[in-house]
Amino acid sequence: SARSLVRCALPAHIRDSTTIIRATLELTPMQPINGLPGDSVAIDLRALLSDLGAKSPRLASSTSQILLHFLTVGESDTLRIDVTSLVTLWQPPSKLPPALFLALQPEGSSFTQAGFGSTRVGAAPRLRLTYVLPYPFETP
């Protein structure tokens, strides 16, 4: 099985004062995705209830908070996954941490291996945000 925790440095003024239109997580494979042809494997992305490191509890109270992105064996291009529904959970009044939990599904029962860059090696994951600042008459 493979699991990863992706923490995002989201500035306070974006987290507190903007409307997030789109959030895209970009993951760059270290090598082409290895596995058996026809093996159906997906990346399961979820927000965290609290950030406790590797044992962080995942948020999964509704199916809209669980994202699946299916992988293709041999794929080597950057994966772009729309995570807008998860990133908007980081904004007030919520106090959820700005982090995403990634896991392969089905866990432990597939031959597919996916290795992505990290802050230590390769191209680090990137979160691209499209947001709107508040209009001047909206702020006191």
C-alpha positions as CSV (number, residue, x, y, z in Angstrom):
1,S,0.0,0.0,0.0
2,A,1.1,3.6,-0.5
3,R,-0.1,6.6,1.4
4,S,1.0,10.2,1.4
5,L,0.3,13.4,3.3
6,V,0.5,16.6,1.3
7,R,0.6,19.7,3.4
8,C,-0.2,23.0,1.7
9,A,1.2,26.5,2.7
10,L,-2.0,28.5,2.1
11,P,-1.6,32.2,3.0
12,A,-4.0,33.4,5.6
13,H,-5.4,36.2,3.4
14,I,-6.3,33.6,0.7
15,R,-7.8,31.2,3.3
16,D,-9.8,33.9,5.1
17,S,-10.8,36.5,2.5
18,T,-11.2,34.9,-0.9
19,T,-13.6,32.8,-2.9
20,I,-11.8,29.8,-4.3
21,I,-13.0,29.1,-7.9
22,R,-10.8,26.2,-8.7
23,A,-8.0,24.2,-7.0
24,T,-5.9,21.8,-9.0
25,L,-3.4,19.4,-7.4
26,E,-0.4,18.7,-9.8
27,L,1.6,15.5,-9.1
28,T,4.6,14.7,-11.2
29,P,5.5,11.0,-11.6
30,M,9.2,10.1,-10.9
31,Q,8.9,7.5,-13.6
32,P,6.1,6.1,-15.7
33,I,3.4,4.4,-13.6
34,N,4.3,0.7,-13.3
35,G,1.7,-2.1,-13.2
36,L,-0.3,-4.6,-15.1
37,P,-2.4,-3.5,-18.1
38,G,-6.1,-3.4,-17.2
39,D,-5.4,-3.2,-13.5
40,S,-7.9,-0.6,-12.2
41,V,-6.2,1.6,-9.6
42,A,-7.1,5.1,-8.4
43,I,-5.7,7.7,-6.1
44,D,-8.0,8.3,-3.2
45,L,-7.8,12.0,-2.1
46,R,-9.4,13.2,1.2
47,A,-9.1,16.2,3.5
48,L,-8.0,15.7,7.1
49,L,-10.0,16.1,10.2
50,S,-6.8,17.1,12.0
51,D,-3.1,17.0,11.1
52,L,-1.4,14.4,13.3
53,G,1.1,13.2,10.8
54,A,1.0,9.7,9.3
55,K,-1.9,8.7,11.6
56,S,-4.1,11.7,10.8
57,P,-7.8,10.9,10.7
58,R,-9.3,11.4,7.2
59,L,-12.5,13.3,6.6
60,A,-15.1,11.1,4.8
61,S,-18.6,12.1,6.0
62,S,-19.9,12.3,2.4
63,T,-19.0,11.0,-1.0
64,S,-18.4,14.6,-2.2
65,Q,-15.4,14.7,0.2
66,I,-13.8,11.6,-1.4
67,L,-12.1,12.1,-4.7
68,L,-10.9,9.3,-7.0
69,H,-8.5,9.8,-9.9
70,F,-7.9,6.7,-11.9
71,L,-4.3,5.9,-13.0
72,T,-3.2,4.5,-16.4
73,V,-0.2,2.1,-16.5
74,G,2.7,3.7,-18.4
75,E,1.4,7.3,-17.8
76,S,4.3,9.7,-17.2
77,D,2.7,13.1,-17.7
78,T,1.9,15.3,-14.7
79,L,-1.5,14.4,-13.1
80,R,-3.8,17.3,-12.7
81,I,-6.6,16.6,-10.2
82,D,-9.4,19.0,-9.4
83,V,-9.5,19.2,-5.6
84,T,-11.8,22.3,-5.3
85,S,-14.3,20.5,-3.2
86,L,-11.6,19.6,-0.6
87,V,-9.7,22.9,-0.6
88,T,-12.9,25.0,0.1
89,L,-13.3,22.9,3.3
90,W,-10.1,24.7,4.6
91,Q,-11.9,28.1,4.6
92,P,-13.8,29.6,7.6
93,P,-15.9,28.7,9.5
94,S,-14.1,25.4,9.2
95,K,-10.8,24.8,11.0
96,L,-9.6,21.9,9.0
97,P,-5.9,21.8,8.3
98,P,-4.6,22.7,4.8
99,A,-3.5,19.2,4.0
100,L,-4.6,16.3,1.7
101,F,-4.3,12.6,2.3
102,L,-3.5,10.4,-0.8
103,A,-3.8,6.6,-0.9
104,L,-4.0,4.0,-3.7
105,Q,-7.3,2.2,-4.1
106,P,-7.7,-0.7,-3.8
107,E,-5.1,-0.7,-1.1
108,G,-2.7,-3.6,-0.9
109,S,-4.3,-5.6,-3.7
110,S,-2.8,-4.2,-6.8
111,F,0.5,-4.5,-8.6
112,T,0.4,-0.9,-9.7
113,Q,3.1,1.4,-8.3
114,A,3.0,5.1,-8.6
115,G,5.8,7.3,-7.3
116,F,5.5,11.0,-7.4
117,G,7.9,13.8,-6.7
118,S,8.1,15.3,-3.2
119,T,9.8,18.2,-1.5
120,R,12.9,16.0,-1.0
121,V,13.3,14.6,-4.5
122,G,11.9,15.3,-8.0
123,A,9.2,17.9,-8.7
124,A,7.2,18.7,-5.5
125,P,3.4,18.5,-5.6
126,R,1.8,21.9,-6.6
127,L,-1.5,23.3,-5.7
128,R,-2.8,25.8,-8.3
129,L,-5.5,28.1,-7.1
130,T,-7.9,30.3,-9.0
131,Y,-9.6,32.7,-6.6
132,V,-11.5,36.0,-6.4
133,L,-10.6,38.8,-4.0
134,P,-13.5,40.4,-2.2
135,Y,-14.9,43.6,-3.6
136,P,-14.1,46.8,-1.7
137,F,-17.7,47.2,-0.5
138,E,-17.7,43.7,1.0
139,T,-15.0,44.5,3.6
140,P,-15.6,46.8,6.5
